[in-house]
Amino acid sequence: QVQLVESGGGLVQAGGSLRLSCAASGRTFSNSAVGWFRQAPGKEREFVAGISRSGVNTYYADSVKGRFTVSRDNAKNTVYLQMNSLKPEDTAVYYCAAGFSAGFSPYSDSRRYDSWGQGTQVTVSS
């Protein structure tokens, strides 16, 4: 198992930026595919972004493409989600998740992930 801790959430005005971090401990983090998901009140959890083990391949939901960037630093056991041009509809609890299965796909399927963080709140005011 790997333990994941998200940080970096907060309150920001529309058009602003935040950078979320997902710090891992335990099982070798560099062996995991990582995804970011979010859940707004009264809505289902949805895929936001994903990154492959090496960091070469990244994936995004259409709603965040061009605004969010996912990256990782395996030496620091950390994955980042840079969020720019934030909108009120980005308000949600953001979760990171790690998956270790070979040939990990699709990143958007939350059932594929083995470990989840506790989430960090992002609130975007209009």
N, C-alpha and C positions, 0 to 999 in steps of 0.2 A: 504494500500500500504506500501511497504517497500522501502527505498532508499538504493541503493548499490553503494559503491565507491571502485574501484580496485586501488591497488598500488603495487609497487615492480618491475615493469617492467624496462627494460633497455637494454643496449648493453653488450653482453657477448661472449666470444670466445667459439667455439665448444668444448664440453667436460666439460664446466663449469656448474654452478648451479645458479638458482634464486628461490626466494620464493615470490609468489604473495599472496596478502591479499585481502579479500573482506569484507569490513566493512559495517554493516547494521545499519540502524536507522529506527524508525517508528514501524510498525507492529511487533509483537513478532517473532523474527528471529528463535527461537528454534522450531517454528511450521512449518518451511519451509524446503522443500527439496532444495538442492542447486546444481547447475551444473556449470561447467566451459566449455566454448566454445572458439573457436578461429577462426579468419578469416584472411587469407593471401590475399595479393593483387591479384585480378582477380579470386579468388576462393570463393566458398560458405562457409558459416559459418559451422563449424563442431564441434561435441561433443568431449570433451577431458576427462572430469571426472565428477563424481557426488557423492554426499554423502547424506545419509538419515538424517532425523530430529535428531535422537539420535547420529548419527555418527557411528553407528555399521556397516551399510552397505555402501560399496563404489563400484564404477563402473568406468571402464576405457576403453578408446578406445584402440584397439590393438596396435596402433602406439606409445602409450606412456606407455603401461603396463610395469612395472618393472623399469621405469625411473621416473615417476611422482607419487606423493602421495598427496591425498586430505585428509584434516582433518578439524575439526571445534572446536571452543571453544565457546559454547553458552553463557557462562558467560560474554564473551567479545564481543558477537554478531559478530564474525569474522570467516570466513572460509579461509583456506590456501591452496595453491597449491605449493608444493615443487617440483621443476623441476631439475632433475640431468641429467648428461650426455647429455646435450643439443646438438642438431644438427641444422645445417642451415635450415633444413626443418621445424623446430619448430618456425621459424620466423613468427609472426602474431600479430594481436591485440587480446588480451585475454579478454574475458568478463565473469563475473559471473552473474548468474540468480537465482532467487528464485521462487519456486512454492509452493502453499498452498493447492492444491486439495488433498482430501483423497485418499489413495491408489495410491500415485504418481508413475506413470510408463508410458512409459519407460523414463529413465533419458536422453536418447539421443535425444528425440523429443523436439526441441526448442519451439514448439507450446504449450507445457504443462506449460511453465513458465509464471509467472505473472509480474515479475519485472526484469529489466536488469540494469546493471551498464553501465558506459560510455566507459569502456575498457581501457586497458593499453598495451602499445607497448612492445613487446619482440623481440629483434633482435639478432640473433646468427650468428657471423661471422666465416668463415671457415679458 
